[in-house]
Amino acid sequence: MARTSAYHHGDLRAACLRAARELLEEDGSAGLSLRAVARRAGVSATAPYRHYADREALVSAVAAEGYRELAEHLAGAHPAPPGP
């Protein structure tokens, strides 16, 4: 029988992003750390490191997510005109 990993969260990456966004909205960048994100997401202090090497990697992922959401919003507000 093979041993399975004790790691099981579901979608840790999404949980970390959600927690980071909440912390940024509440406290700005001063309150954002991987430990704070872990506490907010309800995981161990080292769990976010499975997806993010450091705080800057997490901030970059949050920014990328925000830009994707902005692009979707703008595309919805101003759809491309039909072809000629």
C-alpha positions in Angstrom: 0.0 0.0 0.0 1.5 3.4 -1.0 1.7 6.2 1.4 -0.2 9.3 0.5 0.9 12.8 1.3 -0.5 14.5 4.3 -1.1 17.6 2.2 -4.7 18.1 1.3 -6.3 21.4 1.1 -8.3 21.5 -2.1 -7.2 24.6 -3.9 -4.5 26.1 -1.8 -3.4 28.5 -4.5 -6.8 30.1 -4.7 -7.2 30.2 -0.9 -3.9 32.0 -0.6 -4.8 34.5 -3.3 -8.2 35.1 -1.7 -6.6 35.6 1.7 -3.9 37.9 0.3 -6.6 40.1 -1.4 -8.6 40.3 1.9 -5.5 41.3 3.8 -4.5 43.9 1.2 -8.0 45.4 1.3 -8.0 45.5 5.1 -4.4 46.6 5.9 -2.7 47.5 2.7 0.6 46.0 1.8 2.0 46.4 5.3 -0.2 43.6 6.6 0.6 41.1 3.9 3.0 38.3 4.6 3.0 34.6 3.8 2.4 33.8 7.5 -0.6 36.2 7.6 -1.9 34.6 4.4 -1.5 31.1 5.9 -3.3 32.2 9.1 -6.2 33.7 7.1 -6.4 30.6 4.8 -6.3 28.3 7.8 -3.2 26.4 6.8 0.2 25.8 8.2 2.7 28.7 8.0 4.7 26.8 5.4 1.8 25.8 3.1 1.8 28.9 0.9 5.4 28.2 0.0 4.1 25.2 -2.0 3.0 27.8 -4.6 4.8 31.0 -3.8 8.6 31.3 -3.3 8.2 34.5 -1.3 6.1 37.5 -0.6 7.0 39.1 -3.9 5.8 36.0 -5.8 2.5 36.2 -4.0 2.1 39.9 -4.7 2.8 39.2 -8.4 0.2 36.5 -8.5 -2.4 38.9 -6.8 -1.5 41.6 -9.4 -1.8 39.2 -12.3 -5.2 38.0 -11.0 -6.3 41.6 -10.7 -5.2 42.5 -14.3 -7.0 39.4 -15.6 -10.2 40.5 -13.9 -9.8 44.1 -15.2 -9.3 42.8 -18.7 -12.5 40.6 -18.5 -14.4 43.6 -17.1 -13.2 45.9 -19.9 -13.9 43.3 -22.6 -17.5 42.9 -21.2 -18.1 46.6 -21.1 -16.6 47.2 -24.6 -16.9 44.0 -26.7 -15.0 43.9 -30.0 -17.0 45.2 -32.9 -18.2 42.7 -35.4 -16.1 42.1 -38.5 -16.7 44.0 -41.7 
